[in-house]
Amino acid sequence: MFYIYLIKMKHTISTFALSFLNFTISIMRKHILSFIILACSGILVLAQENTPKGKAIIQVFGNFHSGFGAENDDRGFELDRSYLGYQYSLDKGLQIKAIMDIGQSSDVEDYHRIAYIKNAQISWTTGKWSLDGGLISTIQFKVQEKFWGYRYIMKSFQDEYKFGSSADLGISASYNINRWISVDAIVVNGEGYKKVQKNDGLLYGLGATITPINGLTVRLYGSLNEAADKSAYDSYNWATFIGYRHDKFSIGAEYNIYQNYGNIKNADLYGISVYSTAKLNNTVDLFARYDNLTSKDDWNLSKDESSTIIGAQFKAGKYVKIAPNFRMNIPSIDGADNNYSGYISCYFGF
């Protein structure tokens, strides 16, 4: 019943949210320049008055994995990703951060690694406002990723299935209306942090996070990514999330829509992700997750799938985490074999 309800939601969400988003974007376009000038002026003034305090940022993701059955030959040790950076925190809410992302690339051989600048940003928090500028973290799935909590094991749904990028070049702002609701907005190039801006057009995003009671989080988000080619179509992204976190467990669910994928009309994707954790003690957690990716009129059938992951996380001290886990992928296309694999995922960072 939950799945059927979410599918029915997509038409209502798209129609209402699209009108609201387009109205908001028209306002944002008129005031982008004023926002940039005001934000930069305030940040520069504060930078002259404060003394920086810095810390290193180091995060390393790795694993050993082995497939089963038809995937038995897919096994070995793997260094998924490394984040290396530094962060300066000043008084009066000013912060400067730069992070290098070293990971795999589909453009070169598997054994090579490519380094990208993941973040190069200035942040300013004052009162109920937070402002970010530069190569910044996006707001599209930040709440979901934090709630899921196991980025080193598997990306959150929208990141895993390329619904959007985790970082981009532009500006963002958030405002805490009161203790239980906050809103945020972002304007970026829309091409991610691994590509330079080579096409015209921007991505405009608007979100709201609601925490009506302690432990409960509701997230709503919508964005428009302008097509650079006038003959192509703008793409839209919609995300809804609800999650509850207790001292001993957590459970969350999200429903995602990506309209006009690749700026192609009616190339729509739909996705559900449900995940849960249980805390056994201070060092051991159990986790499970189910994803389902589908496409309108099966245009993406060769990549549509459902997947399940279950496992346990062991904290080996303050900076090290080890998580044995089992994964199953079920392709939607008829005749395709299911994939089964076991992983030992590892994390080191501070």
N, C-alpha and C positions, 0 to 999 in steps of 0.2 A: 504493500500500500504506500510506503514511503517513496519508493521509486516512481510509482504512477503519479503521485502527488507532485513530485519534483518535475516530471515531464510536463504536466499540465501548467506548471508555474512559468515555463519558459516564454509562452506567448504573452502572458500578462506582464511579466517582468520586462520583456523586450519593448513592448509598446509604451508603457508608462515611463520606464527608465530612459528610453531613447529621447522622448520629448523633453524630459527634465534635464538630461545631460546636454542636449543641444542648446537649451536655453542658458545653462550655466556656462558652457563653452563660449557662447557669444559674448557673455560678460567678461570672461577671463581674457579673451583676445584683446578687448579694449583696454585692459588694465595691466597687462604683462609688463610693459616698459616701466610704468610707474612703480610696480612692485619691485622690479630688479633694482631700480635706482634707490628706493627707500631701504631695501634690505642691505645692499652693498654699503650705503652710507653709514648705517648703524653699525655694521660689522667692522668697518675700517676705523671708526671712532673708538670702539671698544678695544680693538687690537693694539692701539697705541697706549692703553692705560693698564694693561694686565701683564702678569708674568706667567709664561707657559709652564705646564707640568705634563710630562710626556710618559708614555708607556708603549712597549712593543706589542704587536699583534701577530701571533703565530698560530696557525691552525693547519693540521695535516690530516688528510683522509686517506685511508688505505684499506685493502682487504685481501683475503685469500678466498677464492671461490672455485667451485667445481659443479659442472652440470651433471645431470643424470639422464640415462636413456639416450635419446637422440642427440642430446647436448653434452655427452660425456667427454668429448674432446675439448670443450671450452673450460679450461681450468688453469689456475696459476695465481701468482701474486700480482697485485695491481696497486699502483699509486694513483688514486683518483684525482686528487686536487690538493694544492697547498696555497694557503693565504699568508702572505708576509707583508707587514705594514707597520705603521707608527701613527700614534694619535697624541695630539697636544690638547690639553684641556686648560682653558684660561678661566679667570673669574668672570662673573656676570654672564655666564651661560654660553660663552664662545668656545667652539671646538673646531680643530682642524685635523683632518684624517686623510691618510693615503694608504691604499692597500693594493698589492700586486697579486693577481690570480694566476697561478701556474697549473695548467691542466691539459687534458687531451684535446685534440682537434681532429675533426673528420677530414680536414684538408691535407693532412700529412700522415705518414705511417704511424701505426699504433704506438710504437716505442718512443716516438718523439713527444716532447712537451712544448706547449706554446705559452708564453707569458703575456698577460694582458694587465692593463691598469684597471682594477675593479672599482676603486673609489678614489677620488681626488676632490674632496669636498670641504666646504666651510659650513658649519652649523651654528645656529644661534637660538638659544632658548631664553625667552623673557616673559614672565608672567604666564599667561595661558597659551602663548604663541611659541611655535617651533618653526624655524626656517632653515632650509638646506639649499645649497647652490653648488654647481660643479658637476662632476661625475658622481651622481648620488645613487643611493639605494632607492628602488622604486617602491610604491605602496600597494602594488597590485595583489601580491600574495604574502606580504610580510607577516601579517597577523596569523594566517594559516600555517606558515612555515615555523613560526615561533611556537605555536600551540602543538603542532606535530612533534617538534623537539628532537628529531633524529635526522637532521640534514646530512650528516656524514654517512648514514646508511642508505637513504633514498631521498631525493628531492621531493618537495611538496608537489601536489598534482599539477598545478599550472606550470611550474618550472619543469617538471619531468616530461610533460607532453607539449612543451614549446608554445604555451598560450601567451607567453610574454617573457621579458627579460628581468632579471633581478636587479639590474643597475642600468643607468642611462644618463646621458648628458642633458642637464636642464635645471629646473628649480622645483621645489615643493614646499608646502606649508601645511601645518596642522594647528587646530585650535580646540582647546578643551572648553566646551560650552558649560558643562557642569561636571559633577563627580561621576556621572554615569553615561555621558555621551560626548564624543569628540568627532570632529570632521576634518578631512584632509583633502588636499588638491595637489595635482602635479602637472607640469608641462615639460615634456622632454622631446628629444628627437624622434623616438619611437623605433630606433633600429638597434637598441641594446649597446652594451659596452664593448663588444668585440668588433664592431664596425664603425668606421667614421661616417659622419653625416654626408652621404653622397646624393640623397634625394630630397626634394622639397617636401614639406609637410611635417606636422607635429603630432604628438600624442597628447591628448588632454584626458586626465583622469580625475574622478571625484569619488570619495568614499566616506563612510560613516561607521564608527565603532560604538556599540551600545553595550553597557555592562549594568543591566537593571538590578541584579543582585550579586552578592559576592560569589565569585567563581564562574558566573555565566557570562559568555561573550557572544555577541551577535555582530556580524560584519557584512556590510553591503558595499559593493563597488561597481562602477561602470566607467568605461573609457572609450574614446573615439581615436582611431589612428588614421590620419588623413592619407589618402592615396596620392603618391607623387605624380602618377600618370593620370591625366584627365579622363582617359578611357577606362580606367580601373575604378574599383569601388572602395569606399572607406570601409575599414574593418572596425568591429565593435567587440568589446569584451565585457561580460557580466559575471560577477561572482557573488555568491551568498554563502555565509558560513555561520554555524552555530556550534558552540562548544561549552562544555562544563568541566571545570577542574576542581577536584577535591584533594585533600592531603594524601589520600591513598589511591586515587584513580583519576582518570580523565577520559572523556569521550567527545569526539567532534565529528561533524559532517559538513561537507561543502558540495555545492552544485555550481557548475561553471558552463558558460556558453561563450563560444568564439564564433562570431558571425563574419562571413566573407574572408575566411582564412586565405592569406596570400593575396588579398585584395581581389579575390575572385567571387563573383556573385553567387550566392546560395551555397558556397563551400563552408558549411557550418559544422562546428564540432560541439558535442555535449559531453560533460564529464561529471561523474560522481566519485567522491572519495570519503570513506568512513574510516576512522582510526580510533584506537583506544589504548590506554596504558594502565598498568596496575603496579603499584609500588610495594614490593615485598618487604624491603628494609632500606637502610640508608645507602646500600651499595648495589642492590639488585632490583631491576625493573623488568616487567614483561610488557610486550607491545604487539599489536596486530593492526593490519590495515588492508582495506579492500578498495580497489580502483576499478572504474568502468568507463571506457572511452568509446563513444559512438559518433557516427557522422550522419548528416542529413542525406537521405536517399542512398546511403552506403557509398558515397563518393570516396571515402577514405578507408574502405573495407580492408585493404591489405595491411593497414596499421591499427585498425580498431581492435580492442582487446579488453579483457578483464584480467586483473592481477591481484594476487594475495601475498602478503608477507607476514610472517610471525617470527618472534624471536625473543631474546632476553639481552638486557644490557647489564654489564658488570663494570663498576667504577673501580679501577685499579689505582687508587690514590686520587689526588686533586686534579691532575691534568690528563689522565689517561682513561679511555673508555674502550671496552671490548664487547662486541655484540654478535654472537652467533645467531644466524637467522636462516630461515628456509623460505624460498620464493617459488611461486607458481604463476605462469602466464598462459592464458587461454585465448588464442587468436579467434576473432569473430568469423574469419573466412572459412568456408566449408573445406574439410579435408586437411587443414593445417594441424600439425602435431602440437600438443601442449608442451610447454617448456618447464622443467623443474631444475632447481639449482640450490646449492647450499653455500652460504657465505659466512666468513668470520670478518666482520667489519671492525676497523680500528680507528680511534681518534686520539690525537694529541694536540693540545692547545691551551693557550691562556691569553 
